[in-house]
Amino acid sequence: MRQNEVLIDTDFHRYADDHEALAMLATLHKRGELRLAGMTTVTGNTWARISAEHARTAVASIGLDDLSIYEGSGRPLLHRQSDFAHRSRLFGAAFGGAWGNADLLEKRPKREPTGRSGEKIHAVEFIVRTLRESPVAMTILSIGPLTNFAQAIRLAPDIAQNIARFVVMGGAFYVPGNVTPSAEFNWWFDPEAATILLEEDVPVEVVPLDATDTIVLDSERFSRWRDEYAKHALFRSFHEPKFAEIFVRKPEYTLPVWDAIAAAYLVKPEIAARLAELWVSVDCSNGPSYGRVVAIKDPDAFNLEQPKRPRAKVVMDIDATSFWSIYESLVFSDENAN
């Protein structure tokens, strides 16, 4: 495990995988093995404001009242909500997050949030200020659309020099997307923002669907957790209400734990069973490939000059045994038990 300063940028929802990622890093924060410098929210799975409310409830429930949360961008740079129904009909957009399928997500927290809200500044301002003032290069965990960071790096390009690692859950490289046949949700929701980040001189490490969708929670593992962790506070407040009913109705049901895998990779990169180094961008053309990853191994094959920006590290495969070991030891830790 690495000791470092970590900033989380998220479209947090209390019953989504962001919650699991937070719980993992919260354990290490409490142990002093890393320091969570703050959390910023962005519209994606849900609206940035609701995301901030859910995040405040979550940090309070796991005893992180000292973690400040900053509400960020309420909409993508260019992608419009009014286009969602049209894109769904034409290109098969299956899930709109904050824009559609709202019945899949709880709109309001179960109880009033009690965590710190931070100063009344925008998330983008907080990101710029924090990176400029930090005495050490920071690690970023981005587990939502990249709207906040695209704006921050355009506003203050100098912040790139104080980013040690930028771990991002996003993209579908050589597998189908999960929102359209060609695109993963986070990068589809704001592909222009993803493109901006990927074109900058930032040490990007991508955890895409290629890796995350090979590891799923199933009824067998859930049953074992219920036997072992039934009294654990996080199991009772998160896993039980999220999964118990659906596994009874559909024993064959499985679900990836996308953001939790990105968090596990952040703290222990050795769980990556296979890495690729690629120049990465995102298709922003207005058509069926909107949000699709464009990955180049060898620029010469495209008659392009060698890009000067660094290649991204792309996690193509994850060691499942190592991941679940990290997940259980951090999520169901004594630090999260109350």
C-alpha angles and dihedrals in degrees: 000000000000127000108224148126112271130193118192122210111189150158086222123197123176093231097040133089092264086075092057092048090051092050091053094051092041090062091054091044091055090048091052093241091122136000123234104219095189145304128250125194131216134183112264122101086020137356117294092242094050088044090057091050092050091046092052090052091049097048090049092050093053095043101257098127090143093064112102119216124205124198113228143179116355095197139023121264095257111344108106130213090220089065095057099086090044093049090046092056095044104035106018101251099184103186129030101184106204089006101056148358086046091161088074093063131055107241099206134036118259090242137012113286116253103176122107115279096203124225117324095262130120118262091243091057091048092051093051094045094045095049093045094049100040112110090210133046109265135222119231124206109196112188101161138042113319097236097118095050095044089057093043094052092046090049094045114015090177091074089076090076091062096053112099095179133002108199111188131182105214150099137052110238109175100357132070119275125250099225101034127007089263106032141066116223103245094051094037091054091060110006093162090059092049090051092052093052094046092051093054128089093260126132096242123189112188126205103191135179088270087074104026098051093058090067118061138167111239136182093263093058092042091053091051090049090051089053093048105031106025091124095046112113095227093049090051095046100038118014099038097051093040101047113015098083097041094051089053092051095040114021089179092059118124133179132190117234095218104171094039088060091052090050092049091050090049093057096037114021090179089081088076104103092188132018131188128195110217142158102243135196137154130242109245097176115128100250146070092311094056107139095013118143118250108201124181122194098177119020090197089069088063095044089246130140113250108274112241094213115091123264118252122245106234121197105220098174138015129210099243096200092052092046096052090046091055092043095053095042092052104033095044094038125136087248089066096038099096 
